[in-house]
Amino acid sequence: MNRGDGIRVLVVEDDPVAAAAHALYAGRVPGFTVVGVAHSRAEAVRILDRTRVDLLLLDLYLPDGHGLQLLRALRAAGHAADVIAVTSARDLAIVREGVSLGVVQYVLKPFAFATLRDRLVRYAEFRAAAGEASGQDEVDRALATLRAPQPAALPKGLSGPTLEAVTRSLRAAPDGLTAAEAGTAVGISRITARRYLEHLVTAGRAARAPQYGQIGRPELQYRWLGARGH
């Protein structure tokens, strides 16, 4: 590999907004260069036929076929690029099939930049390993670099299921939500909803801004920032 241009990445994602975000994220990680963006299976094949690619950031739901169909065709044609699946697919049967076809990591939508950055850094470390392993321990250490760390614990008093519910309600509101509106949607108090919304802001997945036009103190409006799944 030419170290001058780093690990060459092709983003395959049909949603233009998500594709642009994924390309931006990958380009911000040192050692990675985005060489193309494809919005369909056919476009990805055309790019791969004329451009050297080391890594695909592959959405599994494409308008002209499933991402794993694309991957099977690429393997049959001799393309050896590694794959990180960036998808909303949670079917473990699909995950197993993807692993058999060379998917080295899965990143579930929605996600923050830090999540993808961690996967890319780990992939780069795995790819950089060279030479002959001295034994089983060294092989295990090389493979372990691909494994994601355990997710950070939520702040005290917050629960995973409620966070998912608040996240869904926020993603479903293109104009944003107040804490009161989020609380009503999820079935929790305004104060509790605000704690979850503030957690999403801290994680870089939501933004807040004052909502004017009402009598009295303006209320905070929260808006989703994370990559969109579909």
Phi, psi and omega in degrees: 000139174286110184291346182295327181253006175069200179281122187271124190245136171247124176268124178242105187202126186281335179282118185300321181293314180295320180300316179296321179294316181295320178295319178298314180300309183298321180292341179276350182269121180305137179095357180240139178232123178278119183257356179179160175228126179242139181256005180205167177298315182297319180294322178298317180297318180299318180293317181294331180288339183239355185227135176285127181231132177265329187215133173257132165264100196249118169284144182270343181251097182249154185293338182242030176141160180288148180301326179288333172296317175300315183295320177298318180295321179295317179296320179296329180273359176093007177285127185251011182301141174285166185223132165249118179281125178244102196204164171263000181292129181239009180287116185292337175295321177293321177301314180297317179296320179298318178300319181293340181260001176107016174285118185265341180208153172239132174239115183275133174283148353280157180213161177263165180305320183300327180294310180293320179303317179299316180295320181292319179297317179295319178298317180298320178296317179297317182293328183284343180298132183217169178086187183259132180292143180281341181178188183300320182301319181290322175298316180298319179295320179297316179291327183294338180296337180279343185281135179285148176291165175297139181299145180297143180294144177289155175304152182304132178096350178258144179241149180301310181299320179291323177299319178297320180295317178295319179299315179299317181295323180290318179296330183278359182245091184299334179266003179090173182221150166273167178299323179296317180293320178295320179298319178295319182295325185264337182091034178230172181287162178299319182295317179294316179301321181296324178298318179291319179296320178294326176297318178295323176296314180299325180281358179079016182257355178212160177234155178235149178206148179292140178259113183264177177099002179243154179290137180093196183294131180296146181262148180284136176251132181251139182229139182287138179241346187293164177297142185274139174260163177200000000 
